[in-house]
Amino acid sequence: MIEINLLPGDGKKKRRPNSTKGLKFEIRPADWFAGFSDKITDKYMLGAIASAAVCGALIAFMFIHQAAKASEMEERETKALKDSTQFSAVLVAKSKAEAARDSLYQQIAIIKSIDDSRYQWSHLMYEISNALPQYTWLTEITQTSAPRSVAAIDTTKRAAPPVDSTQSLQKRTDERNRVRKARADSVLNSAKDVKFRIVGHTVDIQALTRFMKSLEASPFIQNVQLSRSDLVQAEGKEVTEFTLEAETQSPPAFAIKTVPLVVSAVH
């Protein structure tokens, strides 16, 4: 006998089994790289990876190092600017003091040169008079060198000596002081170097020889040379007219005697 169910939904509907029920998706990162090292067998690939790692580490180190150096340089620049601002007034005062010192040094040199040379001709006349032998007389004593002005030498502009930037500050200061001292010494010596001419008559040629030797022995005279010697008539007599060329020299310290000047009070 056949039974037909004409009422839908009356019967039990069979459920379709869920195919996803009980399926678990468990994916682990370690599984991705499992056997990765076994798959890479190319040595060039390994070298490239190692080089990239080394370059990355080197770039990171250089970046950090340069950043630290830049920070240090900025700190030093800030400190230098602060010190420069703080000591600018001191540096300006120091420059003014050095300029005043140099000016005073030159002025003292000029005064000393004038003081040392004001009695020069007095000493020359005394030495020439003591050296003059008998039967010999002089007709002319003249200065042949151009008179030098120590004031003109002091105002003459001279090129500054070249500065070696590799030297230390102390060495450059010593070199500058040496140049200044040499210039002041040249000012002192400029007034002492005087050339002069002596013209005279003698009746004895041997007296002329003794006169030249006596002049050369003087501590104030040097380089005595006979430039001319002729026979001339003087007051109806035949005499020898001579011309000597000489120059002064700086005498040793023991040759100059100084005495204190004592001024008595007038009541």
C-alpha positions in Angstrom: 0.0 0.0 0.0 1.4 3.4 -1.0 1.0 6.5 1.3 1.4 10.0 -0.1 1.8 12.9 2.3 -0.1 15.8 0.8 0.7 18.2 3.7 4.1 19.9 3.2 6.2 20.5 6.3 4.6 17.8 8.1 7.4 15.5 7.9 10.8 15.9 9.4 13.2 17.5 7.2 16.6 16.1 7.1 19.4 18.6 7.9 22.3 18.9 5.7 25.4 18.4 7.6 27.7 21.4 8.0 30.8 20.7 6.3 32.7 23.5 8.2 31.8 22.2 11.6 34.8 21.0 13.4 37.3 22.5 10.9 40.0 24.5 12.7 42.2 27.1 10.9 45.4 27.2 12.9 48.1 29.1 11.0 51.4 29.7 12.8 54.2 32.1 11.5 56.8 29.5 12.3 55.2 27.2 9.8 55.7 29.8 7.0 59.5 29.7 7.5 59.6 26.1 8.2 62.3 24.7 5.9 63.1 28.1 4.5 66.7 27.8 5.2 66.7 24.4 3.5 65.2 25.9 0.4 67.8 28.7 0.1 71.0 27.0 -1.1 72.4 29.9 -3.3 75.5 31.3 -1.6 75.2 34.6 -3.5 71.8 35.2 -2.1 73.1 34.6 1.4 76.0 37.0 0.8 73.6 39.7 -0.5 71.4 39.3 2.6 74.4 39.6 4.9 75.7 42.6 3.1 72.4 44.4 3.3 72.3 43.7 7.0 75.8 45.1 7.5 75.1 48.2 5.4 71.9 48.8 7.4 73.8 48.6 10.7 76.6 50.8 9.4 74.1 53.5 8.2 72.4 53.5 11.5 75.7 53.8 13.4 76.9 56.7 11.1 73.5 58.5 11.5 73.7 58.2 15.3 77.4 59.3 15.3 76.8 62.3 13.0 73.8 63.4 15.1 76.0 63.3 18.2 78.8 65.2 16.6 76.3 67.8 15.3 74.9 68.3 18.7 78.4 68.6 20.2 79.4 71.2 17.6 76.2 73.2 18.2 77.0 73.3 21.9 80.6 74.4 21.2 79.4 77.1 18.9 76.9 78.4 21.4 79.6 78.4 24.1 82.0 80.2 21.8 79.5 82.9 20.9 78.7 83.4 24.6 82.4 83.7 25.4 83.0 86.1 22.5 80.2 88.3 23.7 81.3 88.2 27.3 85.0 89.0 26.6 84.6 91.4 23.7 85.1 94.4 25.9 88.2 92.8 27.4 89.6 92.2 23.9 88.9 95.7 22.8 90.6 97.1 25.9 93.6 94.8 25.4 94.0 96.0 21.8 94.0 99.6 22.9 96.5 98.9 25.6 98.9 97.1 23.1 98.6 100.0 20.7 99.4 102.5 23.4 102.3 100.4 24.5 103.8 100.2 21.0 103.4 103.9 20.6 105.2 104.6 23.9 107.9 102.1 23.0 108.6 104.0 19.7 108.6 107.3 21.5 111.0 106.1 24.1 113.3 104.9 21.4 113.2 108.3 19.7 114.0 110.1 22.9 116.8 107.7 23.7 118.3 108.1 20.2 118.2 111.9 20.5 119.7 111.7 24.0 122.5 109.4 22.9 123.4 111.4 19.9 123.3 115.0 21.2 126.9 114.8 22.4 128.2 113.0 19.4 130.0 115.9 17.8 131.4 116.9 21.1 133.1 113.5 21.4 134.2 113.7 17.8 135.8 117.1 18.2 137.5 116.0 21.3 138.9 112.8 19.7 140.1 114.6 16.6 141.8 117.3 18.7 143.6 114.8 20.8 144.8 112.8 17.7 146.1 115.9 15.9 149.9 115.8 15.8 152.3 118.7 15.7 152.8 120.8 12.5 149.4 119.7 11.4 146.2 121.8 11.3 142.7 121.3 10.0 140.7 123.5 7.7 137.4 121.7 7.4 135.3 119.1 9.1 132.0 118.3 7.4 129.3 115.6 7.6 129.0 113.7 4.4 126.1 111.4 5.2 122.6 112.7 4.9 121.1 113.7 8.3 118.6 111.2 9.4 115.4 112.1 11.3 114.3 109.5 13.8 110.9 111.1 13.8 110.6 110.5 10.0 111.7 106.9 10.5 109.1 106.4 13.2 106.3 107.7 11.0 107.3 105.6 8.0 104.8 102.9 7.2 106.2 99.5 6.9 104.5 96.3 5.7 103.4 94.0 8.5 105.4 90.7 8.7 103.6 87.7 7.3 101.7 85.7 9.9 102.0 82.0 10.1 98.7 80.5 11.1 100.3 77.2 12.1 102.2 78.8 14.9 100.9 79.1 18.4 99.6 82.4 19.9 102.7 82.7 22.2 105.1 82.2 19.3 103.3 84.8 17.1 103.4 87.2 20.1 107.1 86.7 20.6 107.8 87.2 16.8 105.8 90.4 16.8 107.7 91.7 19.9 111.0 90.8 18.2 110.1 92.7 15.1 109.1 95.8 17.2 112.4 95.6 19.1 114.4 95.4 15.9 112.6 98.4 14.5 113.3 100.4 17.7 116.9 99.4 17.7 117.2 100.5 14.0 115.8 103.9 15.2 118.5 104.0 17.9 121.3 103.1 15.5 120.1 105.4 12.7 121.3 108.5 14.5 124.7 107.0 15.4 125.9 106.2 11.9 127.5 109.4 10.7 130.1 109.8 8.0 132.3 112.9 7.9 135.3 114.4 6.0 138.4 116.0 7.5 140.5 118.4 5.4 143.8 119.7 6.7 147.4 120.6 6.0 150.7 119.2 7.3 154.4 119.8 6.7 155.3 116.2 7.7 153.9 113.3 5.8 154.7 111.0 8.8 152.5 113.2 10.9 149.6 112.4 8.6 150.2 108.7 9.1 150.3 109.1 12.9 147.1 111.2 12.7 145.2 108.5 10.8 146.4 105.8 13.3 145.3 107.9 16.3 141.9 108.5 14.7 141.4 104.8 14.0 142.3 104.0 17.7 139.5 106.2 19.0 136.5 104.2 20.2 134.2 106.8 18.5 135.8 106.7 15.0 136.2 103.9 12.5 137.1 103.3 8.8 139.5 106.2 8.4 140.6 106.4 4.8 142.9 108.8 2.9 141.0 110.0 -0.1 143.4 112.7 -1.4 146.9 114.1 -0.8 148.4 117.0 -2.8 151.2 119.5 -2.4 149.9 123.0 -2.2 151.2 126.5 -1.3 150.1 127.9 2.1 151.4 131.3 3.2 154.4 131.0 0.8 155.3 127.5 2.1 154.8 124.1 0.4 152.6 121.9 2.5 150.7 118.7 2.0 146.9 119.1 1.8 145.0 115.9 2.8 141.4 114.7 2.8 140.3 111.9 5.2 137.0 110.0 5.1 135.7 108.4 8.3 132.6 107.4 10.1 131.4 107.2 13.7 130.9 104.0 15.7 129.2 103.2 19.0 131.8 103.2 21.8 131.8 100.4 24.4 130.2 101.1 27.7 133.5 101.6 29.6 134.6 104.4 27.2 131.7 106.7 28.3 131.9 108.2 31.7 128.8 109.8 33.3 128.7 111.9 36.4 125.6 112.8 38.4 124.3 116.3 38.0 124.1 118.1 41.3 122.3 121.4 41.5 122.9 123.4 44.7 120.0 125.1 46.2 120.2 128.9 46.1 118.9 130.6 49.2 
